[in-house]
Amino acid sequence: MSGFAETGVVKYSHPVEETQTVMTYVIAEPCINTKDTACVDACPVDCIHPKKDDPKHATEQLLYIDPVECIDCGACVPVCPVSAIFALDDLPEKWNSFTELNAKYFGR
């Protein structure tokens, strides 16, 4: 556990193929045409896009979580007014396609 004493954080790494993107949280169907940005404000690492001041906010149907930037903290989940954000393991099967949608938005 190197680094724990200094930071209080333990980082784990999992081998992943270069072409595979690991999602931690996914924004799903309930966000479509809602795009409430409470999750954007709650995110400590600025990984949810597009923001209200981004021109894409007007044209995108929902918000997306950057799978590389997300630190898996879950701060966005309880503030979503439409319960659209799920940990990947908790994502309802009917919304599995949103995993790829989130990753593709960021070109991943």
Secondary structure as the mmCIF struct_conf table of DSSP 4:
data_model
#
loop_
_struct_conf.conf_type_id
_struct_conf.id
_struct_conf.beg_label_comp_id
_struct_conf.beg_label_asym_id
_struct_conf.beg_label_seq_id
_struct_conf.end_label_comp_id
_struct_conf.end_label_asym_id
_struct_conf.end_label_seq_id
TURN_TY1_P TURN_TY1_P1 SER A 2 GLY A 3
HELX_RH_AL_P HELX_RH_AL_P1 PHE A 4 THR A 7
BEND BEND1 GLY A 8 GLY A 8
TURN_TY1_P TURN_TY1_P2 GLU A 18 THR A 19
BEND BEND2 THR A 24 THR A 24
STRN STRN1 TYR A 25 ILE A 27
HELX_RH_3T_P HELX_RH_3T_P1 GLU A 29 CYS A 31
TURN_TY1_P TURN_TY1_P3 ILE A 32 THR A 34
TURN_TY1_P TURN_TY1_P4 THR A 37 THR A 37
HELX_RH_AL_P HELX_RH_AL_P2 ALA A 38 ALA A 42
TURN_TY1_P TURN_TY1_P5 PRO A 44 VAL A 45
STRN STRN2 ILE A 48 HIS A 49
TURN_TY1_P TURN_TY1_P6 LYS A 52 ASP A 53
BEND BEND3 ASP A 54 ASP A 54
TURN_TY1_P TURN_TY1_P7 PRO A 55 PRO A 55
HELX_RH_AL_P HELX_RH_AL_P3 LYS A 56 THR A 59
BEND BEND4 GLN A 61 LEU A 62
STRN STRN3 TYR A 64 ILE A 65
TURN_TY1_P TURN_TY1_P8 PRO A 67 GLU A 69
BEND BEND5 ASP A 72 ASP A 72
TURN_TY1_P TURN_TY1_P9 ALA A 75 VAL A 79
TURN_TY1_P TURN_TY1_P10 PRO A 81 VAL A 82
STRN STRN4 ILE A 85 ALA A 87
HELX_RH_3T_P HELX_RH_3T_P2 LEU A 88 ASP A 90
BEND BEND6 LEU A 91 LEU A 91
HELX_RH_3T_P HELX_RH_3T_P3 GLU A 93 TRP A 95
TURN_TY1_P TURN_TY1_P11 ASN A 96 ASN A 96
HELX_RH_AL_P HELX_RH_AL_P4 SER A 97 TYR A 105
TURN_TY1_P TURN_TY1_P12 PHE A 106 GLY A 107
#
